């Protein structure tokens, strides 16, 4: 049986293209990921995800946060403890950022083929 798409909040639909827009309630996020709400609360307690809060204090998740939670779930499903899975995701994110910075710095270096011989 296919899962229904998560229901966005009642905010203007123009923001839904933004991956950092908190469009998903906790229930919708949990249903979309196939996890319990307790799992999402555990990611919040571990400080891996810090969802925004609605005016009523309810957690709201972004698509980016759903991708992070999906990766943690994959690692947990593979047998890693939750705290280890969170640490792995943090390290993967740090490595990706370091690689982006390295690439940007490499592109700023003069091209040795065009320099003086």
DRENDO-1510 file (C-alpha; in Angstrom, 1 decimal, always signed):
<recs>
REC; n; res; u; v; w
REC; 1; UNK; +0.0; +0.0; +0.0 .
REC; 2; UNK; +1.4; +3.4; -1.0 .
REC; 3; UNK; +1.8; +6.1; +1.7 .
REC; 4; UNK; +0.0; +9.3; +1.1 .
REC; 5; UNK; +2.2; +12.4; +0.5 .
REC; 6; UNK; +2.7; +14.5; +3.6 .
REC; 7; UNK; +0.3; +17.3; +4.1 .
REC; 8; UNK; +1.9; +20.8; +4.0 .
REC; 9; UNK; +1.0; +23.4; +6.5 .
REC; 10; UNK; -1.5; +26.1; +5.7 .
REC; 11; UNK; +1.3; +28.5; +4.6 .
REC; 12; UNK; +1.3; +30.0; +1.1 .
REC; 13; UNK; +2.1; +27.3; -1.5 .
REC; 14; UNK; +4.9; +29.4; -3.0 .
REC; 15; UNK; +7.2; +28.5; -0.1 .
REC; 16; UNK; +6.8; +24.7; -0.7 .
REC; 17; UNK; +9.6; +24.7; -3.3 .
REC; 18; UNK; +12.0; +25.8; -0.6 .
REC; 19; UNK; +13.7; +22.8; +0.9 .
REC; 20; UNK; +14.2; +24.8; +4.1 .
REC; 21; UNK; +10.5; +25.7; +4.5 .
REC; 22; UNK; +8.9; +23.9; +7.5 .
REC; 23; UNK; +6.0; +22.4; +5.5 .
REC; 24; UNK; +5.5; +19.1; +7.4 .
REC; 25; UNK; +3.8; +18.6; +10.7 .
REC; 26; UNK; +5.3; +15.9; +13.0 .
REC; 27; UNK; +2.5; +13.4; +12.0 .
REC; 28; UNK; +3.0; +14.1; +8.3 .
REC; 29; UNK; +6.8; +13.8; +8.5 .
REC; 30; UNK; +6.6; +10.5; +10.5 .
REC; 31; UNK; +4.1; +9.1; +8.1 .
REC; 32; UNK; +6.2; +10.1; +5.1 .
REC; 33; UNK; +9.3; +8.5; +6.5 .
REC; 34; UNK; +7.5; +5.4; +7.9 .
REC; 35; UNK; +8.8; +6.2; +11.5 .
REC; 36; UNK; +7.2; +6.9; +14.8 .
REC; 37; UNK; +6.8; +10.4; +16.1 .
REC; 38; UNK; +9.0; +9.2; +19.0 .
REC; 39; UNK; +11.8; +8.6; +16.5 .
REC; 40; UNK; +11.6; +12.2; +15.3 .
REC; 41; UNK; +11.5; +13.5; +18.9 .
REC; 42; UNK; +14.6; +11.4; +19.6 .
REC; 43; UNK; +16.4; +13.2; +16.7 .
REC; 44; UNK; +15.4; +16.5; +18.2 .
REC; 45; UNK; +16.6; +15.4; +21.7 .
REC; 46; UNK; +19.9; +14.3; +20.1 .
REC; 47; UNK; +20.1; +17.8; +18.6 .
REC; 48; UNK; +20.5; +16.4; +15.1 .
REC; 49; UNK; +17.3; +18.0; +14.0 .
REC; 50; UNK; +15.8; +21.2; +15.5 .
REC; 51; UNK; +12.4; +21.6; +13.9 .
REC; 52; UNK; +10.8; +25.0; +13.8 .
REC; 53; UNK; +7.7; +25.4; +15.9 .
REC; 54; UNK; +4.3; +26.6; +14.8 .
REC; 55; UNK; +2.5; +29.4; +16.6 .
REC; 56; UNK; +0.8; +26.6; +18.7 .
REC; 57; UNK; +4.2; +25.1; +19.6 .
REC; 58; UNK; +3.9; +22.1; +17.2 .
REC; 59; UNK; +7.1; +20.8; +15.4 .
REC; 60; UNK; +7.4; +21.6; +11.7 .
REC; 61; UNK; +9.9; +19.8; +9.5 .
REC; 62; UNK; +11.6; +20.8; +6.3 .
REC; 63; UNK; +12.3; +18.6; +3.3 .
REC; 64; UNK; +16.0; +18.9; +4.2 .
REC; 65; UNK; +15.3; +17.6; +7.7 .
REC; 66; UNK; +13.3; +14.8; +6.3 .
REC; 67; UNK; +16.3; +13.7; +4.2 .
REC; 68; UNK; +18.5; +13.8; +7.3 .
REC; 69; UNK; +16.0; +11.7; +9.2 .
REC; 70; UNK; +15.8; +9.3; +6.3 .
REC; 71; UNK; +19.6; +8.8; +6.4 .
REC; 72; UNK; +19.5; +8.2; +10.2 .
REC; 73; UNK; +16.7; +5.6; +9.7 .
REC; 74; UNK; +18.8; +3.8; +7.1 .
REC; 75; UNK; +21.7; +3.6; +9.5 .
REC; 76; UNK; +19.5; +2.5; +12.4 .
REC; 77; UNK; +17.8; -0.1; +10.1 .
REC; 78; UNK; +21.3; -1.4; +9.3 .
REC; 79; UNK; +21.9; -2.1; +13.0 .
REC; 80; UNK; +23.6; +1.1; +14.2 .
REC; 81; UNK; +22.5; +2.5; +17.5 .
REC; 82; UNK; +20.7; +5.9; +17.2 .
REC; 83; UNK; +23.5; +7.9; +18.8 .
REC; 84; UNK; +26.0; +6.3; +16.4 .
REC; 85; UNK; +23.8; +6.9; +13.4 .
REC; 86; UNK; +23.4; +10.6; +14.4 .
REC; 87; UNK; +27.2; +10.9; +14.7 .
REC; 88; UNK; +27.7; +9.3; +11.3 .
REC; 89; UNK; +25.3; +11.7; +9.7 .
REC; 90; UNK; +27.1; +14.7; +11.3 .
REC; 91; UNK; +30.4; +13.4; +10.0 .
REC; 92; UNK; +29.0; +12.8; +6.5 .
REC; 93; UNK; +27.7; +16.4; +6.5 .
REC; 94; UNK; +31.1; +17.8; +7.7 .
REC; 95; UNK; +32.9; +15.8; +5.1 .
REC; 96; UNK; +30.6; +17.0; +2.3 .
REC; 97; UNK; +31.1; +20.6; +3.5 .
REC; 98; UNK; +34.9; +20.2; +3.6 .
REC; 99; UNK; +34.8; +18.7; +0.1 .
REC; 100; UNK; +32.8; +21.7; -1.2 .
REC; 101; UNK; +35.2; +24.2; +0.4 .
REC; 102; UNK; +38.2; +22.3; -1.0 .
REC; 103; UNK; +36.7; +22.3; -4.5 .
REC; 104; UNK; +36.0; +26.1; -4.2 .
REC; 105; UNK; +39.5; +26.8; -3.1 .
REC; 106; UNK; +41.0; +24.6; -5.9 .
REC; 107; UNK; +39.0; +26.6; -8.4 .
REC; 108; UNK; +40.6; +29.8; -7.1 .
REC; 109; UNK; +44.1; +28.5; -7.6 .
REC; 110; UNK; +45.9; +29.6; -10.8 .
REC; 111; UNK; +45.8; +27.0; -13.5 .
REC; 112; UNK; +49.4; +25.6; -13.7 .
REC; 113; UNK; +49.0; +25.0; -17.5 .
REC; 114; UNK; +48.4; +28.8; -18.1 .
REC; 115; UNK; +51.2; +30.0; -15.8 .
REC; 116; UNK; +54.8; +31.0; -16.6 .
REC; 117; UNK; +57.2; +28.1; -17.4 .
</recs>
